[in-house]
Amino acid sequence: MMPETSKDLYSRELAYSLLSLVLIIALLYTLQSVLIPLLFAILFAISLYPVARYLEKFRLSRVVSSLLAVFLAVILLGTLIWFIVHQVMIIGSDGAALQARFMAILDTILQWISNRFGIEQSQITQKVKEMLNEGLSNAGTYLSAAFGSVGGILAGTVIVPLFTFFLLYYRDFFREFFFHAFISTPKEKVQDVLDKIYDVVQSYLLGLVTVMGIVAVLNTAGLLVLGIQYAWFFGTLASLLMLLPYIGIAIGSILPAVFALATKDSAWYAVGVVGWFQVVQFLEGNLITPNIVGGKVSINPLMAVISLLLGGMLFGLAGLILALPVTAVLKVFFDAVPSMMPFGFVIGEPENYHLKRFSGKIILKRWKLKETSLSKSPPDEGETKA
C-alpha cells in the first residue's frame, strides 16, 4: 500500500470539511423551529443584560430582576405593535374612499397604456383576471403558509420570552459551560472571546435601535413637510423595516408613496416620498450608522449581502433579520481560532491599503512576492504619454 502524500491528506481534509458543512446546514434547516426562537432569545438576553444588572443594584434577586427585564421588553414591544395595529385600523376606516381613489388611478393607468401601446382596455382587464385566477388557484397553499406563519409567531411570543428569561437567569451557568467545552483552550482566551461577542452583539442591537429611532424621526419629518397623513405611522413602519438591511427603507417607502397617490392631487407627492426616503437611506448608510455603531460590527458589504441571501434561504424572514448579528459573532469566533482566521479576515472590512491605487504592490511587498502582469497597477497618465 502506497504511503499517503500531503496532497492526498489535503484532499481528504477538504472533503471532510465540505461534508461537515453540508451536514451542519441540513441540521440547521431541520432544527429551525427551535433554533430561530433560541437565536432571537439570545439577542434579547444580551440586550436586556444591562437592564437586569441595573435592577439587581436595588437588591432584587436574580429571578426577579430577570423577570422584570423580560416583562419591560414585552411591554415595549406590545406597545409598538398596538400602535401599528391601531393606526392600520384608523386608516382602514377610510377604506371606501381610498378604494374609489385607487380605482380612478387604475383607470388612468389603463387609459395611458391603451393610448400608448394601442392595447384595448378589455385585453388588459382579461390579462389581469387571468393572473388573479392563477393566484386564487394557489390560495390553499398561500393560506396554509400564512396560518403556519401565524402559528409560528404565536409560539414565538411564548417561547422567546421564556428562553430569554432562562438565559438571563442562568447566564453565569452558561458562561461556565464554555470553559468546560473548550477545556484545552486558555481560560483567558475563552473569557476574551465571550466578552467580544457580547460587545459586538450589544453594539449592533443598541446601535440598530438608536438608528431606527433617528430614521423614524427623519422619515416622519419629510412626510409632514409633504403633508402626508399618518406621517408618524408610515415613518415608524419604514424604520422598523430596517431589520431587513439595505432594502428595508426602500420597501418602506412604497406604502406611503402609494398612499400619497391615493390622497393627493399630484403624483409628484409620491415621487417626493420616494426621493426623501432614498435620501434618508443614504444618510443612514453613510453617516448615521457608521458614527453610531462604529467599527465594532465590521462586516464588508459583500459578505453582508451574501449572509443575507444565505439567511433568507435557510430561515426566510427570520434569517434576514438574524443574518448580520450571527455573521458578526462568527467573525469573532473565526478571529479567535488560528485555522479559521482567513475566514474572519474575508468577512471583515478591508484596510485602507487594500483600496489604494497601488494596493497590489503593497500586498506583494507585505508577502514578499514578485510582481506579475496581473498584479501590476495601471500606469499614470504621464507615463502613458511618455
N, C-alpha and C positions, 0 to 999 in steps of 0.2 A: 504493500500500500504506500502510495507516494505521500510524502510529508505535505502538510497544508502550508501554502505560501501566505505571505501577508496580504496579497490581493484576494485570495480566496477568503481569508478571515474578514477582510473589509466587506466583501460582498455578502457574506453571511450576516454580519452585524447590521448592514444596511437593510437586508431583507427582514431581519427580526424587528428592526425599528419601524419599518413601514407596516409590517403586520400588526405590531403593537398599536400603532397609530390608528389603523383601521378598526381594530377591536375596541379601542378607547372611544372612538367616535360612535360606533354602533352601541356601546354601552351607555354613552351619554344620551343618545337618541331614545333608547329603550327606557331609561330611568328619568326622562324629563319631567314626568308628573311629580316626582319627588325633588329632583334637583332644582327646578325653577323656583318653587317656593323657598327652598333652602338658600339658594343664592340671593334672592331678594331679602330674606330674613337676615343673612349675614351683612348685607349692605345697610339695612335698617339698624341692626345691632351696633355696627361700627359708628353710624351717625348718631345714635342715641347714647353711646357710651359716655360722652361728656355730661349729658343730662343726668344719667344715673349716678355718676360720680359726684355731681353737684348736690343732688338730693341726699346722698349719703353724708354730706357735711353737716346736715341737720340731725345727725344721729339716727337716721332711719335705717332699718335693716336692709340687707341687700335684696331680699324678696320684695319688700315694699317699694324700694326705690326703682327696681326693675319694672314692677307692675305699673307704677306711676309714669315712668318714662314711656312705656308702650301705650298706656292709656292716653297720654297727651298727644302722641303721634297719631293715634286713631281719631282723636277729636279733631285735630288739624286737617287730616286727610278727609274726614267726614264732612267738615265744614266746606272744604273746597269742592267736594263732589256735590253737596247740596246747592252751592252757589251755581254750578254749571247746570244742574238739572232744573233749578228754579228759573234760570234765565231761558233755558230751552222751552220750558212751559209757557213763559211770558211771550216769547217770540212765536210759539205755536198758536197762541190765541188769535193772532192776526193772519192765520193760515189762508183764509179765503181771499183776502186782499192780495197777499203775496202770490197765491196761485194764479189769480187773474193777471197780475203783472207779468209773471213768468210766461204765461200763455201768449200774451201780447208780444213779448220779446221773441218767443219761439216763432210766432207768425212772421215777425220782421225778418228773422234769420232765414226762414224758409223762402220768403219772397225774394230776398237778396240772392240766395243760391239759385233760385229759379231764373231770375233775370241774368245772373252772371254766367251760368253754365248751360242754360237752356233746358233744364230738367223740370218736368212738371211736378207740382207740389204733391199730387196724388202718388207719384212714383216714390218720392222721398218718404211720404207717410207710410206707404206699403213696406218700404225697407225698414223703417223704424218698427212697424208692427212685427215683422219677421224677427228682428233682433229681440223684441220683447217676448215673443213666443218661445224663442230659443232659450232665453233666460228663465222663463217660467217652467220650461220642461225640466230644468235642473234645480227647481225650487226646493225639492226634497233634500237634495244634497246640501244646499245653502243653509236651509233651516236646521238640519242636523248639526252642521258645523257651528252655527250660531248658538244653538242650545248647548252644545258641548263647551263653547267658549264661556257662556254664562255660568254653566256648572263649574268650570274651572275658576272663574272669578269668585263665585260664591264660596268655593272651597278655599281659595286663597285668602279671603277675608277672615277665615278662621285659622287656617294653618300658619300663615305668615306671622301674625301677631304671636301665636303660640310658640313658634320656632324662635322668634325674636326674643321673647321673654326668657326662654331657657338658655339662649346664647349669652344673654346679659347676666343671668343668674349664675351660670356655670362657667363664666369667662376664664377664670384662673384655672379651673379644671381642664378646659380645652387647651389652654396655653401649655400646661404641663404635658399634655398629650404629645405635643410636637417635640418636646425634649426626649420623650420616650421613643417617638417614631424615628428621630434622627439621632440615635444614641451614639453613633460613631462620629458625629459632627460636633465640633466645639460648641459648647452651650452659648458662648458669647455671640457666635455667628448666627445661631438659631434665633436668639433674642433680637439681634440686629435686623434680621430679615423680617421677623414678625412686626417689629416697630416700623420698618419701612413700608410694609404692606398696609399697616394701619394709617400711616401718614399719607400714602398715595390715595387710598380709598376715601379718607376723611377730606383731603384736599379736593378730590373730584366731586364728592357729594355736596359739601358746603359751597364750593365754587359754582356748581351747577345750580343750586337753589338761589344763590346770590345773582347769578347771571340771568336766570329765569325771571327774577323779580325786576331787574333793570330792564330787560327786554319787554316785559309786560307793560311797564310804565311808558317806554318809548312807543310801543305799538299803539297803546291807548291814546297817547298824546297826538299821534298822527291821525288816528281815526276821529278824534274830537275836532281837530283842525279842519278835516274834510267834512265834518258834520254827519258822520255815520252814526246811526242809532246803535245802542247797546255796545258802545265802544269798549267798555271795561270787559264785557264778556268775550268779545272777539279778540281783544288784545291779550287777555289772560289765557284763552284757549290756545292761541298761537304760541305763546311762550311755553305752555305745558308740552306742546308737540316738540319742543327742543329735546325731549327724551329720545327722539329719533335724530341723531346728529346729522348735520349737513343738509338734511331735507325737511326738517320739522317746520321751520319758519316758512319755507316756500309752500308747503302743504297748507299751513295755517292761514296763508294769505288768500287761498281760493274761496273759502266760505264768506269772509267779509266782502270780497270783490263781487261775488255773485249776489250777495245781499244788497250791495250798492247798486248793481244793475237793476234790481227789482224795486228799489225805493227812491232812486234819484232820477232826475230828468235827463242826465247826460251820462254816456258811457265813460267819459273822462274821469269820473269819480272812481270807477272800478280800476282804471289804469293808474290813478293816483294811489289807490290802496296797494296794488301790487308793487308799484315803484317804491313806495315808502317802506314796505316790508322788506324789499330787497336791500334798501339802504341800511335798515336795522340789522339784517343778516350780515352785511359786510362789516358793519361796526362791531357786531358781536364776535365774528371770526377773527378780525384783525386788531381790535383794540380792547374790547371788554374782557373776553375770555383770557387772552394772554396775560393781561395785567392782574386778573383776579386769581386764576388758577395757577399761573406761573409755570415754572419748569418741572414741577413735581410729577405731573402726569405727562411724560414726554413720549408720545407716540407719533410717528410721522404720518402724514395724511394718507399715503398709500396703504400702509398697514392698517390704519383705522378703517378705511373703506373695505379692505379685504376682511377684516374682523367683523364688520357689519354684515357683509354678504354671508359669511360663514355662520354667524349667529342667527341671521334670518332663516337660512336654510335648515339649521338644526332645530331651533326653538320658536320660529315665527316672530311675532311682535315682541314677545318677551326676550328673545335672543338679540333683537336690535337694541333694546334698552340695556341689556346686560353686557353687550359686546365690549364696549370701551373699558369699563372698570375691570372686567375679567382679564382683558388683554394687558391692562396696566399691572395687575397683580402677577400675571405670568411673566412679565418683563422683570419684575423684582426678583422672582424666583429664578429665572434664567440667568440674571446677572450674578446670582449668588452661587450657581453651580458651574464649575470650570468647563465641563463638557458642553454646557448649554449656552455659554457666553456669546457665541456667534449669533444665536437666535435673539438674545436680548439686544445685541448690537443692531441687528437689522430692524427690530421693532422700534427702537428709539429714533430720535430726531438726529439728522446729520449735523456734524460740527461745521463751523464757519468755513474751514479749509476745504470741506467737501464741495462747496458751492462756488468756489473761486474759479477764475478763468484757467488758471494753471494748476487746478486740483490734481490732475493726473500726474504731473511731475512731483507734486508734494507727496502723494501716496507712494509713488515709486521710490522716492528718497527715504520715506519712513520705513519701507520694507526692504530697502537696499537692493532694488531691482533695476535692470537696464531698461531704457526707454525703447518702445517698439513703435511701429507705424500706427497701431490702433490707439496708443496712449498719447500720441503727440497732440499738443494743443494747436489750434488754428493759428496761423501766423498773423502778426499785426498788419494793419493796412500799409504802413510804411515799408515793412519787409516785403510785402507782395509787389509794391511798385518798384522796389529796388531789384 
